[in-house]
């Protein structure tokens, strides 16, 4: 099997050497480097890499401008590599909406002397990006912005009381959520709790951006919060979000990431906590794009207990890992393309 060709783009020679070394040590990558966005574009046509890793802050041409040019000239899976500042979080979220597949945080700033801490994450995400399907113009995301066909309504008697909607997503999730959540009505009949695999410094920015775009209120779960209809609660990155019950109703809270779960916020842990306090028949679960299998086991248990679940279809998922695993387990009530999910939720949750 031919090695995966990767173009590492960073203005720091130290970072280029470090990132190239981590990928080269994995043994299945052919790594090239570029010193900024202009250099990357000059090499793009000649190298035709399978994946590009792209720094955010660079002279001559920054990462965001370079990403837009890559998507125009030669669409290629891109993994953003950026430091964990509030500004970079906003820029990286914009990059994900422009078409970047994933991101890797620099743990120590723009020139990160401890960049080796993310070696495993970098290798995993570059491998995943090499398998990703890009969202191109005119594809599912564009159709969702336009008037998507209304999903077929469920048969009479299928509608029931729903206490909570649970959504899990990972790779490709932020861009998809910015398409899906604004399509949900402000009158949705149950609150929504969301676990999106994301660094802690990104969650507040993601919640603010979605809150501006949605009829539903969108909040980061940074403290104990009572869940109420008309709202979406996003689990804080780097931690887990769990559902509990008090005398005055359901609550969500952020808790330290549990080591027995591989990804955080853990979708499996979120759903498991909800199942302890809510009859599965009063739950609706949605599993969106992402690598791995987080959420598949617990959502399959919800479906087996009489609840309803949706797996995003392979047609629209950037990576059909998590939803694909739910479908393979027979735990998906329906497998739907992204542009039909909001309509189905609006039908089920009234």
C-alpha positions in Angstrom: 0.0 0.0 0.0 1.4 3.4 -1.0 2.1 5.8 1.9 -0.2 8.7 2.6 1.2 11.9 1.2 1.0 14.8 3.7 2.0 18.4 3.2 2.8 20.1 6.6 2.4 23.9 6.4 3.8 26.0 9.3 5.9 29.2 9.3 8.0 27.9 12.2 10.9 25.7 11.1 10.8 24.1 14.6 7.2 23.1 14.2 7.7 21.8 10.6 10.5 19.5 11.8 8.5 18.3 14.8 5.3 17.6 12.9 7.2 16.0 10.0 9.1 13.8 12.5 5.9 12.6 14.3 4.3 11.6 11.1 7.4 10.0 9.6 7.9 8.0 12.8 4.4 6.5 12.3 5.8 4.7 9.2 2.9 5.1 6.8 3.3 8.8 5.7 5.4 10.5 3.0 5.8 14.0 4.5 6.6 17.3 2.7 6.7 20.8 4.2 5.8 24.3 3.3 6.7 27.5 5.2 3.5 29.5 4.6 0.2 29.5 2.6 1.8 30.8 -0.6 4.5 28.1 -0.5 1.8 25.5 0.1 -0.2 26.6 -2.9 2.9 26.5 -5.1 3.5 22.9 -4.0 -0.1 21.7 -4.2 -0.4 21.1 -7.9 3.0 19.3 -8.0 2.6 17.2 -4.9 -1.1 16.5 -5.0 -1.0 15.4 -1.3 -3.6 13.2 0.3 -3.8 15.5 3.4 -2.6 19.0 4.3 -1.9 20.1 7.9 -2.3 23.9 8.1 -1.2 26.4 10.7 -3.6 29.3 11.4 -1.2 32.2 12.0 1.4 32.6 9.2 3.0 35.6 7.3 2.3 36.4 3.6 -0.8 34.1 3.6 -2.6 32.9 6.7 -4.1 29.5 7.2 -7.7 30.6 6.6 -7.0 32.2 3.3 -4.8 29.3 2.2 -7.7 26.9 3.1 -10.1 28.8 1.0 -7.7 28.7 -2.0 -7.1 25.0 -1.5 -10.8 24.3 -1.6 -11.2 26.4 -4.7 -8.2 25.0 -6.6 -7.7 21.4 -5.5 -10.1 20.3 -2.7 -7.9 18.3 -0.3 -8.6 17.0 3.3 -7.1 19.6 5.6 -6.3 19.3 9.4 -5.9 22.6 11.1 -3.1 22.8 13.7 -3.5 25.8 16.0 -2.7 27.1 19.4 -5.5 27.1 22.0 -6.3 30.9 22.2 -9.8 32.3 22.0 -8.9 34.0 18.6 -7.6 30.8 17.2 -10.6 28.9 18.4 -12.9 31.2 16.4 -10.7 31.0 13.3 -10.5 27.2 13.6 -14.3 27.0 13.8 -14.5 29.2 10.7 -12.0 26.9 9.0 -14.1 23.8 9.8 -17.1 25.5 8.3 -15.0 26.3 5.1 -14.2 22.7 4.7 -11.4 21.7 7.0 -11.9 18.1 8.2 -10.4 18.3 11.7 -8.0 20.2 14.0 -5.1 19.4 16.3 -4.4 21.9 19.2 -0.8 23.0 19.8 -0.5 22.5 23.6 2.1 25.3 24.2 1.2 28.2 21.9 2.1 29.1 18.3 5.7 27.7 18.7 4.9 24.7 21.0 8.0 23.2 22.6 5.8 20.3 23.9 4.1 19.6 20.6 5.1 15.9 21.0 2.2 15.6 23.5 -0.2 15.5 20.6 1.7 13.0 18.5 -0.9 10.3 18.8 -3.7 12.6 18.1 -2.0 14.1 15.1 -1.3 10.7 13.5 -4.9 9.5 14.2 -6.5 12.6 12.8 -4.3 12.7 9.7 -5.1 9.0 9.0 -8.8 9.8 9.5 -8.6 12.8 7.2 -7.1 10.7 4.4 -10.3 8.7 4.4 -12.7 11.7 4.7 -15.3 12.8 2.2 -15.1 16.5 1.5 -18.3 18.6 1.5 -18.2 20.2 -1.9 -20.3 23.0 -3.4 -23.7 21.7 -4.3 -23.4 18.8 -1.9 -25.5 17.9 1.1 -24.5 20.9 3.2 -25.4 23.3 0.4 -28.8 21.5 -0.1 -29.4 21.8 3.7 -29.0 25.6 3.4 -31.5 25.7 0.6 -35.0 24.3 0.9 -34.3 20.6 1.6 -37.1 18.1 0.8 -39.3 17.6 3.8 -38.8 14.2 5.2 -41.7 11.7 5.0 -43.9 12.0 8.1 -44.0 9.0 10.4 -47.1 6.9 10.4 -50.1 7.8 12.7 -49.4 6.8 16.3 -45.6 7.0 15.9 -45.5 10.4 17.7 -45.0 10.2 21.5 -43.8 12.3 24.4 -40.1 13.0 24.3 -38.2 14.2 27.4 -34.8 14.7 25.8 -32.9 14.7 22.5 -29.3 13.5 22.6 -26.9 14.3 19.8 -23.3 13.0 19.4 -20.8 14.1 16.8 -17.0 14.2 16.1 -15.0 14.7 12.9 -16.9 17.0 10.6 -19.4 17.8 13.4 -19.0 21.6 13.9 -19.7 22.4 10.2 -22.7 20.0 10.2 -24.1 21.3 13.4 -24.1 24.8 12.0 -26.3 23.5 9.2 -28.5 21.2 11.2 -29.3 23.0 14.4 -30.6 26.2 12.7 -33.2 24.1 10.9 -34.7 23.0 14.2 -37.8 25.1 15.3 -37.7 27.2 18.4 -40.9 25.3 19.4 -39.1 21.9 19.5 -40.9 19.8 22.1 -37.8 18.7 24.1 -34.4 20.1 25.1 -31.3 18.9 23.3 -28.0 17.8 24.9 -25.0 17.6 22.6 -21.6 15.9 23.0 -19.2 17.1 20.3 -15.6 15.9 20.5 -13.8 19.2 20.8 -11.0 20.9 22.9 -12.2 22.9 26.0 -11.2 26.3 24.6 -13.4 25.8 21.5 -16.8 25.0 23.2 -17.7 28.5 24.3 -17.0 29.9 20.9 -19.0 27.1 19.2 -22.0 27.7 21.5 -21.9 31.5 20.9 -21.8 31.0 17.1 -24.6 28.5 17.1 -26.7 30.7 19.5 -26.5 33.5 16.9 -27.7 31.2 14.1 -30.4 29.1 15.9 -34.0 29.7 16.9 -33.2 27.5 20.0 -31.0 29.0 22.7 -27.5 27.3 22.7 -25.4 27.1 25.9 -22.1 25.6 26.9 -22.4 23.4 29.9 -19.8 24.9 32.3 -21.9 24.5 35.4 -25.0 22.6 36.6 -27.9 23.7 34.4 -31.7 22.8 34.5 -32.7 21.6 31.1 -35.6 23.4 29.5 -37.4 23.2 26.2 -36.2 25.6 23.6 -32.6 25.1 24.4 -29.5 23.2 23.3 -26.8 22.3 25.9 -23.3 21.6 24.5 -21.0 19.6 26.7 -17.7 21.4 27.6 -14.7 20.2 25.6 -12.1 18.1 27.5 -14.7 17.0 30.0 -17.9 14.8 29.9 -21.5 16.0 30.0 -24.0 13.9 32.1 -27.7 14.1 32.7 -29.2 13.8 36.2 -32.5 14.4 37.9 -33.4 16.6 40.8 -36.8 17.2 42.4 -37.4 20.1 40.1 -36.5 18.2 36.9 -33.7 17.2 34.7 -30.2 18.8 34.9 -27.0 18.6 32.9 -23.6 19.1 34.3 -19.9 19.0 33.3 -17.8 16.3 35.0 -14.1 15.4 34.7 -13.4 13.2 31.7 -13.7 9.5 32.7 -10.6 7.5 31.6 -12.6 4.4 30.6 -14.0 6.5 27.7 -11.7 7.2 24.8 -13.2 10.4 23.4 -14.5 13.5 25.2 -17.1 14.8 25.8 -18.1 11.1 25.7 -21.3 10.4 23.8 -21.6 6.9 25.4 -21.4 8.4 28.9 -23.9 11.1 28.1 -26.4 8.6 26.8 -25.8 6.1 29.6 -26.5 8.9 32.2 -29.7 9.8 30.4 -30.9 6.1 30.4 -30.5 6.0 34.2 -33.0 8.8 34.7 -35.4 8.6 31.6 -37.4 5.8 30.1 -35.7 5.0 26.8 -39.1 5.3 25.1 -39.0 9.0 26.0 -35.5 9.5 24.4 -34.5 10.4 20.9 -30.8 10.0 19.9 -28.9 11.2 16.9 -25.4 10.0 16.0 -23.6 12.1 13.4 -20.3 12.0 11.5 -17.1 11.0 13.4 -14.3 8.5 13.6 -14.5 5.5 16.0 -17.7 4.1 17.6 -18.4 6.6 20.5 -22.2 6.5 21.2 -23.0 3.5 19.1 -23.4 1.0 22.0 -25.5 3.2 24.3 -27.7 4.5 21.5 -28.3 0.9 20.3 -29.4 0.2 23.9 -31.9 3.1 23.8 -33.3 1.7 20.5 -33.6 -1.8 22.0 -35.5 -0.3 25.0 -38.1 1.3 22.7 -36.5 4.7 22.1 -35.8 6.1 18.6 -32.4 6.8 17.1 -31.1 8.3 13.9 -27.7 7.5 12.3 -26.4 9.9 9.7 -26.0 8.1 6.4 -22.8 7.4 4.6 -24.0 9.6 1.8 -23.4 12.8 3.8 -21.1 11.9 6.7 -17.5 13.2 6.5 -16.4 10.1 8.3 -19.0 7.2 8.6 -17.4 5.7 11.7 -19.7 6.5 14.6 -23.1 6.5 12.8 -21.9 3.6 10.6 -21.3 1.5 13.8 -24.7 2.3 15.1 -26.2 1.1 11.8 -24.1 -2.0 11.8 -25.3 -2.9 15.3 -28.9 -2.7 14.2 -29.4 0.2 16.6 -30.6 2.9 14.2 -34.4 3.4 13.9 -33.6 5.4 10.8 -30.4 6.0 8.7 -30.9 9.5 7.1 -28.8 11.9 5.1 -27.9 15.1 7.0 -30.4 17.2 5.2 -33.3 15.1 6.4 -32.4 14.8 10.1 -33.8 18.2 11.3 -37.2 17.5 9.6 -37.4 14.1 11.2 -36.6 15.5 14.6 -39.2 18.2 14.2 -41.8 15.4 13.4 -40.8 13.1 16.3 -40.3 15.8 18.9 -43.4 18.0 19.2 
